[in-house]
């Protein structure tokens, strides 16, 4: 057994196991950014860049994905390349994770599935771009990301640029509050809006240093609240998407979504791709910048929590 998973299902790389055993900081990284969030070959390039950032700071990256019938925590470069090059990779959350593993097909892990693997392995910090949340048409479709439920059940700190801007951000904040998931802002007094630094929405605590964020996260874990923590880091100002372009592209992307009649797990990849097309690649540049910034902050946080 490994952290509650049968060894036939879970594979933890030797470098991750050794780091956890010796008390070195480890940062979990999800893989939907490789297969669904960014165009290729940029998805693979960014994943490798994020791993390099973690290593340069003296920590160990634990990129998570499914290959060969195993949930792997700590994919090798060759495994990451294979995942990126595989057509029609499964997008796995906790609900379809077991089916994906037993299918033998390649699968990338969402924030929720990556949190599950990280928690079972003993990793306390995960870096991503933006969490999922309540979709804008959730009243009609019931479309709410599994990320929210995972945050309500798994004590992992998720460092992100808020929730993806394509979501209903006010309802996402309300859901996090109802679920008892604190949102701590690093150098921000508002919930970030992914491509934009501010959403006008409140957060539970604003901190001017990663040391103070780490103290709050540590306290949350120590009181055994049982939930995760959202550590919100706004995209660097130099990489923020201009407001007019952001609003016009987002409106057009949703119009195109309605016409295409796309639903379920394909909604987010479709909207992200349309945003890239409608902003002539600027949204992807912003996405890449916030992923780098979040990973840098996550690595510092992991070191402070170790």
Secondary structure, 3 states (H helix, E strand, C coil): CECCECCCCEEECHHHHHHHHHCCCEEEECCHHHHHHCCCCHHHHHHHHHHHHHHHCCCEEEEEEEECCEEEECCCHHHHHHHHHCCCCEEECCCCHHHHHHHCCCEEECHHHHHHHHHHHCCCEEECCCECCECCCHHHHCCECHHHHHHHHCCCEEEECEECCCCCHHHHHHHHHHCCCEEEEECCCCCCECCECCCCCCCCEEECCHHHHHHHHHHHHHCCCCCCEEEEECCCHHHCCCHHHHHHHHHHHHHHHHHHCCCCCHHHHHHHHHHHHHCCCHHHHHHHHHHHHHHHHHHHHHHHHC
